[in-house]
Every structure is written in structure tokens, then in C-alpha cells.
Amino acid sequence: MNRAYNEKTVVVPKTENNDRQKASRNLEYLAKLDRSFEQMERGEVITKSFNELEEMSR
């Protein structure tokens, strides 16, 4: 079968594909954490106590 633009098809076990998707999500999450830590180091955060957060939710 010919595919447009010489695209290749790869068949992998479902579990391997799931593992790759999980790893990709983990990398995205870690990148978000890195950005958050950088913001915290620059003082670009607002600190709230647990009680303050409870008050805000009412």
C-alpha cells in the first residue's frame, strides 16, 4: 500500500503504546513543575494557608 508523502507505518503492542503515552504525559507534567519552581524562585507566586483557601471556597 502506498501512503501519501512516503509516510511509514509502525505497529507496536498496545501496552508499549500506552507506556509511551504515559511517558509523554509525565514529561509534560514535569515541564509544568519546572515552570512552577522557576516562578516560585522569581517570587511570582501567591501564598495561601489552608484556612485561607477554605475561606475562599465558601
C-alpha positions as CSV (number, residue, x, y, z in Angstrom):
1,M,0.0,0.0,0.0
2,N,1.3,3.4,-0.9
3,R,0.9,6.2,1.7
4,A,0.9,9.9,1.0
5,Y,4.2,11.7,1.3
6,N,6.1,8.4,1.9
7,E,4.8,8.1,5.4
8,K,5.8,5.0,7.3
9,T,3.5,2.8,9.5
10,V,4.8,1.2,12.6
11,V,2.9,-1.5,14.5
12,V,3.6,-1.7,18.2
13,P,1.9,-3.6,21.0
14,K,-0.8,-1.7,22.8
15,T,1.0,-1.8,26.1
16,E,4.1,-0.3,24.6
17,N,2.0,2.5,23.0
18,N,0.3,3.1,26.4
19,D,3.7,3.3,28.1
20,R,4.9,5.8,25.5
21,Q,1.7,8.0,26.0
22,K,2.2,7.8,29.8
23,A,5.8,8.8,29.5
24,S,4.8,11.8,27.3
25,R,2.2,12.9,29.8
26,N,4.8,12.6,32.6
27,L,7.3,14.8,30.6
28,E,4.6,17.4,30.1
29,Y,3.8,17.3,33.9
30,L,7.5,17.6,34.8
31,A,7.9,20.6,32.5
32,K,4.9,22.3,34.2
33,L,6.5,21.6,37.6
34,D,9.8,23.1,36.4
35,R,8.0,26.3,35.2
36,S,6.2,26.5,38.6
37,F,9.5,26.2,40.5
38,E,11.0,28.9,38.3
39,Q,8.1,31.2,39.0
40,M,8.4,30.4,42.7
41,E,12.1,31.3,42.7
42,R,11.3,34.6,41.0
43,G,8.7,35.4,43.6
44,E,5.8,35.2,41.1
45,V,3.5,33.2,43.4
46,I,0.8,33.9,45.9
47,T,1.0,32.0,49.2
48,K,-2.2,31.0,51.0
49,S,-2.7,29.0,54.1
50,F,-5.1,26.0,54.2
51,N,-7.5,28.1,56.2
52,E,-7.4,31.0,53.7
53,L,-8.2,28.5,50.9
54,E,-11.1,27.1,52.8
55,E,-12.5,30.6,53.3
56,M,-12.2,31.3,49.6
57,S,-14.2,28.2,48.7
58,R,-17.2,29.3,50.7
